[in-house]
């Protein structure tokens, strides 16, 4: 489930009354831990039905469970307030130094948020699949293909057959010829990129293990893929392509490959050394 406070801060599909409850909880989360559902409804100027509906959208079966999760989430959330609390939106009149500071804080906060919403059990399962895979393919377009190319480069260093095509035709051809022993990563921040959805559907038809790297919101790619690793979903409407989401996705890729390295450390180190030696020979 991850940190319930972070999930509330990121959830999108809320009614105005549900959004008001979320805003109240985020502002008074310490007090809410000791409130009953009726008191919360009164203080947030809404009904208990709205609170219950919000709990269901957050994937929590009861308000009692919600309060327990809220209490457990406070420590890590308060730790991140160092980054979140003093953030100001980027203005068109900011100096270059101010832009650097604000973008850096946004990216750092995105990485921390992602570390709390990625499910550790799923992460471990995906690493196990990576270690057993005969090949690993990465699907992504636009900024997501930058992530895919980075991941493919890591595979090359470890002598793992891999692709990271950026055009629809090549991705579909690769998906259609995939089969046993292939692991596929579908990278899409929104989870609604048509080319990635089409590739994911084709991979599912061929019974290929698929991993979605996407936002924590409900989306098409996450529903199609067998496994989902969520990244921070706090991009603003005026983002210049994928910014903090790209950074947090790259961070998840780094974590995956670092964990993969540890599954067979000596062999992978030998593979990396061999790759470096061969590259030097080719360049001379």
N, C-alpha and C positions, 0 to 999 in steps of 0.2 A: 504494500500500500504506500510506503514512503511517508514523508512528513505531511501530515494533514493540513498544516498551516500553509506550506508551500503549494499544495494542491489547490487550496482555496484561493490563494493569490493568483493562480494561473487559470482556473476554470473559466470557460467562456460562455457556455450555453445556459445562462441564467436569466430568469425573469427579473424585472426591476425590483420586486419585493425580495427575491432571493439574493440579488446583488446587494441590497441594503443590509440584509442579515450578515452576509459575508464581510462587508465593510465594517459593521459593528463588531463582529467577532475578532477581526484582525486588529482593530484598534483597542479592544478590551479583552484580549484572549486570556489574560491571567484571571480576570474576574469571572469570565464565562465558565471556567472549570468548576466553579462552585455554584453555578446557577442551575436551577431546574428548567425544564423546557418551557413552562408557563412564564417564569420570570424572564427568560431570554426573549420570548415573544413579546412581552410587555415592554421591555427596555428597548427592543429593536423596532417597536411600533408595528408589529406584524402578528401573524397567527401561529399557533403551534403546528398547524398543517403545513405552513410554509417552511418551518424549521425541519419538519420530518421529510418534506420533499427535497430539501437541500441535502439532508443526510443521505438520502437514496442516490442523488446525483453524484455525491462524493464517494459512493460505493460503500457506505456504512449502514449496517442493518438496523441500528437503533440509536437514539440520542444518548443513552447511557454509554454505549461503545464509543460514540463520538467524543464524549467528554473525557473518556480514558485516553483516547488517542491524542486529544488536544493537550492533555496534561503531559503525556510522554514526549510531545513534539516541541515543548517550550525551550528546552536547553539549547538544542541545535539552532532553533529559529532565532533565539536571542543572540547567539554567537554571530549569526550572519547579519544581525542588525548593524554591526560595525560597518558593513558594506552597504546595506540597504537603507539604513536610517537617514544618512546624509546625502543620498543621491538626489540630484536635481536634473530635470530634463535638459537635453542639449538644445541650445538656442542658436538661431542663425547669426546672432551677434556675439557668440562666444569667441574668445581668442583661441589661437592654435593650442596654447598650453592648456586652456580650460577644456577644449575638445579632447585632447589626449587624456587628461585626468578622468573625465566623465566616461569616455569610451572604455578606458582601462577598468574602471570600477564596474561598469555594466558587464563587461566580459568576465571579470573575476567572480561577480555575483552569479552569473549564469552557470559557470563551472561548479560553484558550490551548490547551487540549487539542483543541478543535474545529479550531483553525487548523492543527493537525498531522495530523488525520485526514481533513480534506477533501482530496479529490484535485484538485490544481490544474488538471490537463488537463480533468477533467469540469466544473470550475467555469468554465473558459474556454469550453467548448462550450456550456454553459447560457447564459452571457452572450451568445454569438453568436445562440442561438435566441431570446433575449429581444429582441435588437435587430431580428430579422427578423419577429417575431410581430405579427399584426394585433390580437390580444387576448391577455391573460394572466389566467388564472383561478386562484384560490387556494382550496383545499379544506382545512378544518380544523374540528374541533369542540372545545368546551371551551377550555382554555388555548391550544390550537393555533389556534383561530379568532382569538384576540387577535393572533397573529403574522400570520394571513391578512389581517385588517383593516388592520394596519400596512402590509403590502405593497400592498394595494389602494389605500390612501391615497397611497403613493408613485407608483403608476401614474396616479392621477388628476392628480397634479401634473405628470406628464410627458405628459398627454393620451393615455394608453394605455387603451383600453377594457378593463375588468376587472370581475370579481365576486369576492366573498368570502362566500358564503352560509354560514349556520351550521346549517341544518336539513337533514335527510336528503332530503326531497322536493325542495327547491329545488336542492340539489347534484346530484341525479340528473337533474332536468330540464335543468340546465345542461350536464351531461355528455352527455346524449343529443342535444342540439342543437349540440354542438361539432363542429368539422371542421377542414379545412385552414386554416392560419394561426393556430390556437389553440395556446397553450402552457399546460399545467396543472401547478401545484405541489400535491402531495399531502403535507400536513403532519401527521405523527403520530409522537410520540416513541417509542411502543412499536412502531408499525408494525402493530398488530393491532386498530385501531379499526374495528368492523364497517362503519360508514357510509363511512369513507374507503376501505376495501378495495372496497366495492361501487361507489363512484364511480370508483376506479382501474380496475376491470374494465370498466365501461361506457366509459370514455375509451379504453381499449385496443381495445375492439371498434370504436370509431370512428376508430382509427388516429391518435389525438391524441398529440403528443409530451408525455410526462409526466416530471416530476422529483419524486422522493421526497426530502423533508426529514425524516430519521428517525435513529434511533440506529444505531451501527455494528454492532449485532447482526443476525444473519440474521432477517428478518421478512417478512411477507406483502406489505406495501406496497412494500418494496424489490424484491421478486421480480417484482412486476407492472409497476412503472414502468421506463421505458427508461433513465433516468439516476437516480443516487442521490448525494445530498450528505449526508454523515454529520455528526451533531452529537454532542457529548459524551454518554456513556451512564452517568454516575455518580450518577444520582438515587438517593436512599435510599428505602426502603419507606414511610417516613412523610412523604414530601414533601407539602406543601400545594398540591396540583395540580402543574403543571409549574413548577419554580423555575429551577434552573440550566440545565435543558434549554431552557426558554423563552428565557432570556437568550442562550444560545449560538445558538439558531435565529434570533432577532432579529438577532444579529451577522452571521450568514451572509446574511440578507436585506439588511442594510446594505451588506455587501461586494458582493453581486450588483448592487444598484442603483447603487452608486458606480462599479463597473466599467462598467455599462451607460451611465452618464452620459458616461464617457470615450470611448465608441464614436462619439458624435456630439455632442460637448460644446456647440458653439455653438447647435445646434438645440434641444437639450434645455433649455439655459439660457433660451432664448427662450420655450419652452413653459412653463417654470416661472414666468417673469415674467408671461406672459399669464394664467396661472391665478390668480396672486396678484391681479392687477389686476381680473379678472372677479369674484373673491370679494369684493374691497373694494366694487365697484360694487353687488353684490347685497346687501351688508350696510348700505348707506347709503340 
